[in-house]
Amino acid sequence: MTKDSEQKEIIPLFPLPSSVFYPGTPLPLHIFEPRYRQMTTDALEGERKIGMVLLKPDWEATYFDRPELYTIGCVGSIEKEIRHPNGKFNFTLVGLRRFRILKELDGKPYRRAEIKLLEELNEQEIGEEPNVTRDGLIGLYREFISLIPQGNSLKEEPDWNLGDKLSQFIDRFAYRMDLNLEQKQTFLEEQDVFRRAKFLQDFIKMKLDLIHLSKTRNVNPDSACWN
């Protein structure tokens, strides 16, 4: 097999209107619709993989058919599954890889697709030596939380052991940030690890600018910065 063919898979798709997740991060799911109960059963009997994709706006009119999807998603592995007596499921999906939908396939009550797994560009190993990108993000975040009022849950510094690769660190770092849905999808679609880091740096700098602006105008910054 060629390297290109080895990067292609057929996976079930689970489209949702408000969920975007990244490799290395957990996504708890409750499965209750019959088609997705079948999807879960099939996945558990197979490779235990499901691809999460975001529905495009105005999905409501065709939700039970085939509403439009974004073409970039994240495939995850099912862990800690619980099957209830009524056929519903609870499980945690743990992100594995970004993917691009090549084409959708028929033959099942749920959606499936042939996908291409996406490579991480500008990947780096993280060891004991300083890493400019990683350390720069940590420094910016520390500056941000130093300005958070006492008593706020975000005040506590997180554990920075977020993986041995820069892509893992960046994706898990993003998981902690309060990005909106559009920002999450934009972040997911970026294969270049350095550009994802820049995206997060700009996001934190925006928050810092809002804080400093609010102080000069004597405005409570809570709604813009801490939530």
C-alpha positions as a Markdown table, in Angstrom:
| # | Residue | x | y | z |
|---|---|---|---|---|
| 1 | Met | 0.0 | 0.0 | 0.0 |
| 2 | Thr | 1.1 | 3.6 | -0.7 |
| 3 | Lys | 1.5 | 6.1 | 2.1 |
| 4 | Asp | -1.5 | 8.0 | 0.8 |
| 5 | Ser | -3.7 | 4.9 | 0.8 |
| 6 | Glu | -2.7 | 4.1 | 4.3 |
| 7 | Gln | -4.0 | 7.4 | 5.4 |
| 8 | Lys | -7.6 | 6.6 | 4.2 |
| 9 | Glu | -10.3 | 5.0 | 6.2 |
| 10 | Ile | -14.0 | 4.4 | 6.2 |
| 11 | Ile | -15.6 | 5.6 | 9.5 |
| 12 | Pro | -19.1 | 6.3 | 10.8 |
| 13 | Leu | -19.9 | 10.0 | 11.2 |
| 14 | Phe | -21.6 | 11.6 | 14.1 |
| 15 | Pro | -22.6 | 15.1 | 13.1 |
| 16 | Leu | -23.6 | 17.5 | 15.9 |
| 17 | Pro | -24.5 | 21.2 | 15.8 |
| 18 | Ser | -22.4 | 22.3 | 18.8 |
| 19 | Ser | -19.5 | 19.9 | 19.3 |
| 20 | Val | -16.0 | 20.3 | 18.0 |
| 21 | Phe | -13.1 | 18.4 | 19.6 |
| 22 | Tyr | -9.5 | 17.7 | 19.0 |
| 23 | Pro | -7.0 | 14.9 | 19.1 |
| 24 | Gly | -6.0 | 13.9 | 22.6 |
| 25 | Thr | -9.1 | 15.4 | 24.3 |
| 26 | Pro | -12.2 | 13.7 | 25.7 |
| 27 | Leu | -15.8 | 14.1 | 24.6 |
| 28 | Pro | -18.5 | 12.5 | 26.8 |
| 29 | Leu | -21.5 | 11.5 | 24.7 |
| 30 | His | -25.0 | 10.2 | 25.4 |
| 31 | Ile | -26.4 | 8.2 | 22.4 |
| 32 | Phe | -30.2 | 7.9 | 22.2 |
| 33 | Glu | -31.3 | 8.2 | 18.6 |
| 34 | Pro | -31.9 | 4.8 | 17.0 |
| 35 | Arg | -29.6 | 5.4 | 14.0 |
| 36 | Tyr | -26.8 | 6.4 | 16.3 |
| 37 | Arg | -27.4 | 3.5 | 18.7 |
| 38 | Gln | -26.9 | 1.3 | 15.6 |
| 39 | Met | -23.8 | 3.4 | 14.8 |
| 40 | Thr | -22.4 | 2.8 | 18.2 |
| 41 | Thr | -23.2 | -0.9 | 18.2 |
| 42 | Asp | -21.4 | -1.3 | 14.8 |
| 43 | Ala | -18.4 | 0.7 | 16.0 |
| 44 | Leu | -18.0 | -1.4 | 19.1 |
| 45 | Glu | -18.1 | -4.5 | 17.0 |
| 46 | Gly | -15.4 | -3.0 | 14.7 |
| 47 | Glu | -12.5 | -0.6 | 15.3 |
| 48 | Arg | -14.4 | 1.4 | 18.0 |
| 49 | Lys | -13.9 | 4.6 | 15.9 |
| 50 | Ile | -16.4 | 7.4 | 15.3 |
| 51 | Gly | -15.7 | 10.7 | 13.4 |
| 52 | Met | -17.1 | 13.8 | 14.9 |
| 53 | Val | -18.1 | 16.6 | 12.5 |
| 54 | Leu | -19.8 | 19.9 | 12.9 |
| 55 | Leu | -23.1 | 20.6 | 11.2 |
| 56 | Lys | -23.2 | 23.8 | 9.2 |
| 57 | Pro | -25.6 | 26.6 | 10.1 |
| 58 | Asp | -29.3 | 26.1 | 9.2 |
| 59 | Trp | -29.0 | 22.3 | 9.8 |
| 60 | Glu | -32.4 | 22.2 | 11.6 |
| 61 | Ala | -34.6 | 21.8 | 8.5 |
| 62 | Thr | -32.8 | 18.6 | 7.3 |
| 63 | Tyr | -31.5 | 17.2 | 10.6 |
| 64 | Phe | -33.1 | 13.8 | 10.0 |
| 65 | Asp | -31.9 | 13.6 | 6.5 |
| 66 | Arg | -28.4 | 14.8 | 5.4 |
| 67 | Pro | -27.7 | 18.4 | 6.5 |
| 68 | Glu | -24.5 | 20.0 | 5.3 |
| 69 | Leu | -21.3 | 19.2 | 7.2 |
| 70 | Tyr | -17.9 | 20.8 | 7.6 |
| 71 | Thr | -15.4 | 18.6 | 5.7 |
| 72 | Ile | -12.8 | 18.6 | 8.5 |
| 73 | Gly | -13.5 | 16.6 | 11.7 |
| 74 | Cys | -11.8 | 14.6 | 14.3 |
| 75 | Val | -11.9 | 10.8 | 14.6 |
| 76 | Gly | -12.0 | 9.4 | 18.1 |
| 77 | Ser | -11.9 | 6.1 | 19.9 |
| 78 | Ile | -14.7 | 4.9 | 22.1 |
| 79 | Glu | -13.7 | 4.4 | 25.8 |
| 80 | Lys | -15.6 | 3.6 | 29.0 |
| 81 | Glu | -18.8 | 2.7 | 27.2 |
| 82 | Ile | -22.0 | 1.9 | 29.1 |
| 83 | Arg | -24.9 | 0.2 | 27.3 |
| 84 | His | -28.2 | 0.8 | 29.1 |
| 85 | Pro | -31.0 | -1.8 | 29.1 |
| 86 | Asn | -33.1 | 0.4 | 26.8 |
| 87 | Gly | -30.3 | 0.4 | 24.1 |
| 88 | Lys | -28.9 | 3.8 | 24.8 |
| 89 | Phe | -25.2 | 4.4 | 25.3 |
| 90 | Asn | -22.9 | 6.6 | 27.3 |
| 91 | Phe | -19.2 | 6.7 | 26.5 |
| 92 | Thr | -16.2 | 8.9 | 26.2 |
| 93 | Leu | -14.8 | 9.6 | 22.7 |
| 94 | Val | -11.1 | 10.3 | 22.9 |
| 95 | Gly | -9.7 | 12.2 | 19.9 |
| 96 | Leu | -7.2 | 10.5 | 17.7 |
| 97 | Arg | -6.6 | 12.4 | 14.4 |
| 98 | Arg | -7.9 | 15.2 | 12.3 |
| 99 | Phe | -9.5 | 14.1 | 9.0 |
| 100 | Arg | -11.0 | 15.4 | 5.8 |
| 101 | Ile | -14.2 | 13.8 | 4.3 |
| 102 | Leu | -13.4 | 12.6 | 0.8 |
| 103 | Lys | -16.9 | 11.2 | 0.0 |
| 104 | Glu | -19.9 | 9.9 | 1.9 |
| 105 | Leu | -21.1 | 6.3 | 1.6 |
| 106 | Asp | -24.6 | 4.8 | 1.6 |
| 107 | Gly | -25.8 | 1.6 | 3.1 |
| 108 | Lys | -26.4 | 2.4 | 6.7 |
| 109 | Pro | -29.1 | 4.3 | 8.7 |
| 110 | Tyr | -26.3 | 6.6 | 9.9 |
| 111 | Arg | -23.8 | 8.6 | 7.9 |
| 112 | Arg | -20.4 | 7.1 | 6.9 |
| 113 | Ala | -17.6 | 8.5 | 4.9 |
| 114 | Glu | -14.3 | 7.7 | 3.3 |
| 115 | Ile | -11.9 | 10.0 | 5.0 |
| 116 | Lys | -8.2 | 11.0 | 4.7 |
| 117 | Leu | -6.3 | 11.3 | 8.0 |
| 118 | Leu | -4.4 | 14.6 | 8.1 |
| 119 | Glu | -0.8 | 15.1 | 9.0 |
| 120 | Glu | 0.5 | 17.5 | 11.6 |
| 121 | Leu | 2.7 | 20.1 | 10.0 |
| 122 | Asn | 5.7 | 21.5 | 11.9 |
| 123 | Glu | 5.4 | 18.8 | 14.6 |
| 124 | Gln | 8.0 | 18.9 | 17.4 |
| 125 | Glu | 8.9 | 16.6 | 20.2 |
| 126 | Ile | 8.7 | 18.1 | 23.7 |
| 127 | Gly | 11.3 | 17.0 | 26.1 |
| 128 | Glu | 13.1 | 18.5 | 29.1 |
| 129 | Glu | 14.6 | 21.3 | 27.0 |
| 130 | Pro | 12.8 | 24.6 | 26.6 |
| 131 | Asn | 10.4 | 24.8 | 23.7 |
| 132 | Val | 9.8 | 28.4 | 22.5 |
| 133 | Thr | 6.2 | 27.8 | 21.3 |
| 134 | Arg | 5.1 | 25.9 | 24.3 |
| 135 | Asp | 6.8 | 28.2 | 26.8 |
| 136 | Gly | 5.5 | 31.3 | 25.1 |
| 137 | Leu | 1.9 | 30.1 | 25.4 |
| 138 | Ile | 2.4 | 29.2 | 29.1 |
| 139 | Gly | 3.9 | 32.6 | 29.8 |
| 140 | Leu | 0.9 | 34.4 | 28.1 |
| 141 | Tyr | -1.6 | 32.3 | 30.0 |
| 142 | Arg | 0.2 | 33.0 | 33.3 |
| 143 | Glu | -0.1 | 36.7 | 32.5 |
| 144 | Phe | -3.8 | 36.2 | 31.9 |
| 145 | Ile | -4.6 | 34.3 | 35.0 |
| 146 | Ser | -2.6 | 36.7 | 37.1 |
| 147 | Leu | -5.2 | 39.3 | 36.3 |
| 148 | Ile | -8.2 | 37.0 | 37.1 |
| 149 | Pro | -10.0 | 38.0 | 40.4 |
| 150 | Gln | -9.5 | 35.7 | 43.4 |
| 151 | Gly | -12.2 | 33.1 | 43.8 |
| 152 | Asn | -12.6 | 32.5 | 40.1 |
| 153 | Ser | -12.0 | 28.8 | 39.1 |
| 154 | Leu | -9.7 | 29.9 | 36.2 |
| 155 | Lys | -7.3 | 31.5 | 38.7 |
| 156 | Glu | -5.6 | 28.1 | 39.4 |
| 157 | Glu | -2.7 | 27.3 | 37.1 |
| 158 | Pro | -3.3 | 24.0 | 35.3 |
| 159 | Asp | -1.0 | 21.0 | 35.0 |
| 160 | Trp | 1.2 | 21.8 | 32.0 |
| 161 | Asn | 2.1 | 18.1 | 31.3 |
| 162 | Leu | -0.1 | 18.0 | 28.2 |
| 163 | Gly | 1.8 | 15.5 | 26.0 |
| 164 | Asp | 5.2 | 14.7 | 24.5 |
| 165 | Lys | 4.5 | 16.4 | 21.2 |
| 166 | Leu | 3.8 | 20.0 | 20.4 |
| 167 | Ser | 0.6 | 19.2 | 18.6 |
| 168 | Gln | -0.7 | 17.4 | 21.7 |
| 169 | Phe | 0.2 | 20.3 | 23.9 |
| 170 | Ile | -1.4 | 22.8 | 21.6 |
| 171 | Asp | -4.7 | 20.9 | 21.1 |
| 172 | Arg | -5.1 | 20.1 | 24.8 |
| 173 | Phe | -4.3 | 23.7 | 25.6 |
| 174 | Ala | -7.0 | 24.9 | 23.2 |
| 175 | Tyr | -9.4 | 22.5 | 24.9 |
| 176 | Arg | -9.1 | 24.6 | 28.1 |
| 177 | Met | -9.9 | 27.9 | 26.3 |
| 178 | Asp | -13.3 | 29.3 | 25.9 |
| 179 | Leu | -13.3 | 29.5 | 22.1 |
| 180 | Asn | -16.6 | 30.0 | 20.4 |
| 181 | Leu | -17.9 | 27.4 | 18.0 |
| 182 | Glu | -16.6 | 29.1 | 14.9 |
| 183 | Gln | -13.2 | 29.6 | 16.5 |
| 184 | Lys | -13.1 | 25.9 | 17.5 |
| 185 | Gln | -13.8 | 24.8 | 13.9 |
| 186 | Thr | -11.2 | 27.2 | 12.5 |
| 187 | Phe | -8.6 | 25.8 | 15.0 |
| 188 | Leu | -9.5 | 22.2 | 14.1 |
| 189 | Glu | -9.1 | 22.9 | 10.4 |
| 190 | Glu | -5.5 | 24.2 | 10.8 |
| 191 | Gln | -2.9 | 21.4 | 10.2 |
| 192 | Asp | 0.1 | 23.6 | 10.9 |
| 193 | Val | 1.0 | 23.3 | 14.6 |
| 194 | Phe | 2.8 | 26.7 | 14.7 |
| 195 | Arg | -0.3 | 28.4 | 13.2 |
| 196 | Arg | -2.5 | 26.8 | 15.8 |
| 197 | Ala | -0.2 | 28.1 | 18.5 |
| 198 | Lys | -0.4 | 31.6 | 16.9 |
| 199 | Phe | -4.2 | 31.4 | 16.9 |
| 200 | Leu | -4.1 | 30.7 | 20.6 |
| 201 | Gln | -1.6 | 33.4 | 21.3 |
| 202 | Asp | -3.7 | 36.0 | 19.5 |
| 203 | Phe | -6.8 | 34.8 | 21.4 |
| 204 | Ile | -5.1 | 35.2 | 24.8 |
| 205 | Lys | -3.7 | 38.6 | 23.8 |
| 206 | Met | -7.2 | 39.7 | 22.8 |
| 207 | Lys | -8.4 | 38.8 | 26.3 |
| 208 | Leu | -5.5 | 40.7 | 27.9 |
| 209 | Asp | -6.3 | 43.8 | 25.7 |
| 210 | Leu | -9.9 | 43.6 | 26.9 |
| 211 | Ile | -8.8 | 43.4 | 30.5 |
| 212 | His | -6.5 | 46.4 | 30.2 |
| 213 | Leu | -9.1 | 48.4 | 28.3 |
| 214 | Ser | -11.7 | 47.7 | 30.9 |
| 215 | Lys | -9.4 | 48.9 | 33.6 |
| 216 | Thr | -8.8 | 52.2 | 31.8 |
| 217 | Arg | -12.6 | 52.7 | 31.5 |
| 218 | Asn | -13.4 | 51.3 | 34.9 |
| 219 | Val | -15.6 | 48.6 | 33.4 |
| 220 | Asn | -16.2 | 45.2 | 34.9 |
| 221 | Pro | -14.5 | 42.8 | 32.5 |
| 222 | Asp | -16.1 | 39.6 | 33.8 |
| 223 | Ser | -18.5 | 38.8 | 31.0 |
| 224 | Ala | -15.8 | 39.4 | 28.3 |
| 225 | Cys | -12.8 | 37.7 | 29.9 |
| 226 | Trp | -13.5 | 35.2 | 32.5 |
| 227 | Asn | -16.4 | 33.2 | 31.1 |
